[in-house]
Amino acid sequence: MKSIRMESDSIGSLEVPAEALWGIHSKRAVENFPLTNRPVNKGLIHAFAAVKLAAIRTNQAIRKWSDDLISPEHVNRLGSKTESNN
């Protein structure tokens, strides 16, 4: 007899093998979307990678932009501070 664990989500509860590294959401996905045993198209994988790389670069640029804006150089330009409503 295999040991199981019970997992719950907003839909209900399901049995999952105790040793499984996945949980209820993965089990529901497998049940709801049958596998075709066809590999994912390499073009799709490259497209996902390109989108992720663009997101990484954008996040890095935003982080640098934010760091630049809070540098003392910019803070000292406020003068009387009326421009910033302080």
Contacts in CASP RR format, 6 or more apart in sequence:
PFRMAT RR
TARGET T0000
AUTHOR 0000-0000-0000
METHOD contacts of the structure
MODEL  1
MKSIRMESDSIGSLEVPAEALWGIHSKRAVENFPLTNRPVNKGLIHAFAA
VKLAAIRTNQAIRKWSDDLISPEHVNRLGSKTESNN
2 17 0 8 1.000
2 18 0 8 1.000
3 17 0 8 1.000
3 18 0 8 1.000
3 19 0 8 1.000
4 15 0 8 1.000
4 16 0 8 1.000
4 17 0 8 1.000
4 18 0 8 1.000
5 15 0 8 1.000
5 16 0 8 1.000
5 17 0 8 1.000
5 18 0 8 1.000
6 13 0 8 1.000
6 14 0 8 1.000
6 15 0 8 1.000
6 16 0 8 1.000
7 13 0 8 1.000
7 14 0 8 1.000
7 16 0 8 1.000
7 23 0 8 1.000
7 24 0 8 1.000
7 27 0 8 1.000
8 14 0 8 1.000
8 24 0 8 1.000
9 24 0 8 1.000
9 25 0 8 1.000
9 28 0 8 1.000
11 28 0 8 1.000
13 24 0 8 1.000
14 24 0 8 1.000
14 27 0 8 1.000
14 28 0 8 1.000
16 22 0 8 1.000
16 23 0 8 1.000
16 24 0 8 1.000
16 27 0 8 1.000
68 74 0 8 1.000
78 84 0 8 1.000
78 86 0 8 1.000
END
